[in-house]
Amino acid sequence: MKIPIALAVVFVATLAGAALAHDGHAETVTPKFDRAITNVPGKSLVIVEVDYAPGAASPSHTHAPSAFIYAYVLSGEIESKVNGEEARVYKAGEGWYETPKARHQISRNASATKPAKLLAVFVVDSDDKPLTTPAK
């Protein structure tokens, strides 16, 4: 599966640009899939893998207004807080969802010594860009 290079650059720049931990370590975002959903006109399925170095975190952010997201922890433990709900640590095999227009206040590796990885699955309007915007 090939993802256009321009799209990959937009994903990485948008999602990883300012994601530094207190010790300077950043998350790494890798595009995995991007296709129109043929039986749902105007919608796309977009999947990215997010690797967090020990102690790494994403800045508070929102996603494209139409985005419904399911995040699944592949390895390690990730602390997440969405829409003012209580922060929670998710372990490998667990996940959460974000509704359209949600604000993701905390997304970070819960460990200062071990890496963590998640898969983020977006169902989004095909022309709704950017996928991620740092909160103001």
ABEGO torsion letter per residue (X at the ends): XBBBAAAAAAAAAAAAAABBBAAGBBBBBBBABBBBBAABBGBBBBBBBBBBBBGBBBBBBBBBAABBBBBBBABEBBBBBBGGBBBBBBBBGBBBBBBBGBBBABBBBABAABBBBBBBBBBBBAABOBABBBBX
